[in-house]
Amino acid sequence: MAIDYFNESENYRPKTIKTLLVGEAPPSSGKTYFYVPQAMSDKDLIQNDSSLPATIFNHYFQKRPTTAEEYVNFLRLLQGKGIFLIDICDEPIKVRNNPEGIQRIKREILELRGKMKRRNINVAVEDIVFLLARKDYKKDIKREFPNSTYKTWIDFRMSPEPCNL
């Protein structure tokens, strides 16, 4: 069954968004999504776990959830702190080593403010953090959102900002 990305994210949407994290797109497999809880392994070093959930959870909690219940707890804690994640592109697309995928992301960056307005996401541009899976479109983001923050996944993952458990 296909994931309803909008509804899954809305389950954890804060009443007031204080920090808006912006990713690229849902995983191209269409089988997983940040807002669909699942147990994660913590066997590999965090530096080597390049998943988006590991990136976000390590940044805020300095750990990965090893059960689906702990994952839900982390999502609820983020929600309570006003932290919310959306994607530039709402559909799963292949971006890595795919020039068409990169071009689609670049086109959708131009539409992101409109999408935020339609979703009633009102957050200051200074409170938007773009989580960059790659740097191919960083200049496009900077042009549209010059006062936001831009972090590579590894930099975000390895720069803890404690969010009380």
MOVENBEL-V658855 format. One record per pair of residues at least 4 apart in sequence whose C-alpha atoms are under 8 Angstrom apart, sorted by the first residue. I is the first residue (numbers start at 1). GAP is how many residues later the second one is. Records with the same first field share a line. If there is no record, write none. Layout:
I=GAP + GAP
This chain:
2=28 + 29
3=5 + 27 + 28 + 29 + 30
4=4
5=4 + 28 + 30 + 85
6=4
7=4
8=4 + 27 + 28
9=4 + 26 + 76 + 77
12=23 + 63 + 64 + 67 + 72
13=4 + 66 + 71
14=65 + 66 + 67 + 68 + 69 + 70
15=67
16=66
17=65 + 66 + 67 + 104 + 105 + 106
18=63 + 64 + 65 + 105 + 109
19=63 + 64 + 65 + 104 + 108 + 109 + 110
20=63 + 64 + 65 + 66 + 103 + 107 + 108 + 109
21=62 + 63 + 64 + 65 + 107 + 108 + 109 + 110
22=63 + 64 + 65 + 66 + 106 + 107 + 108 + 109
23=62 + 63 + 64 + 65 + 107 + 108 + 109 + 110
24=63 + 64 + 65 + 81 + 107 + 108 + 109
25=62 + 63 + 64 + 65 + 66 + 67 + 68
26=4 + 6 + 7 + 8 + 61 + 63 + 64 + 65 + 66 + 67
27=4 + 5 + 6 + 65 + 66 + 67
28=64 + 65 + 66
29=63
30=62
32=4
34=18 + 19
35=40
37=31 + 32 + 34 + 35
38=29 + 30 + 33
39=26 + 27 + 28 + 29 + 30 + 31 + 32
40=24 + 25 + 26 + 27
41=23 + 24 + 25
42=4 + 21 + 22 + 23 + 24
44=4 + 5
45=4
46=8 + 12 + 111
47=107 + 110 + 111
49=5 + 6
50=4 + 5 + 103 + 104
51=4
52=4 + 101
53=4 + 11
54=4 + 9 + 10 + 103
55=4 + 98 + 99 + 101 + 102 + 103
56=4 + 100 + 101
57=4 + 5 + 6 + 7 + 8 + 17 + 100
58=4 + 5 + 6 + 99 + 100 + 102
59=97 + 98 + 99 + 100 + 101 + 102 + 103
60=100 + 101 + 102 + 103
61=99 + 100 + 101 + 102 + 103 + 104
62=98 + 100
65=5 + 6 + 9
66=4 + 5
67=4
68=4
69=4
70=4
71=4
72=4
73=4
74=4
75=4
76=4
77=4 + 86 + 88
78=4 + 5 + 6 + 85
79=4 + 5
81=82
88=17 + 20 + 21 + 24
89=15 + 16 + 19
93=8
94=4 + 7
95=4 + 5 + 6 + 7
96=5 + 6
98=4
99=4
100=4
101=4
102=4 + 34 + 35
103=4
104=4
105=4 + 32
106=4 + 31 + 34
107=4
108=4
109=31 + 32 + 35
110=34
111=4
112=4
113=4
114=4
115=4
116=4 + 5 + 6
117=4 + 5
123=4 + 5
124=4
125=20 + 22 + 23
126=21 + 22 + 23
127=21 + 22
128=20 + 21
129=19 + 20 + 21 + 22
130=18 + 19 + 20 + 21
131=19 + 20 + 21 + 22 + 25
132=6 + 18 + 19 + 20 + 21
133=19 + 20
134=18
135=17
137=4
138=4 + 12
139=4
140=4
141=4 + 5
142=4 + 5 + 6
151=4 + 5
152=4
153=4
154=4
155=4
156=4
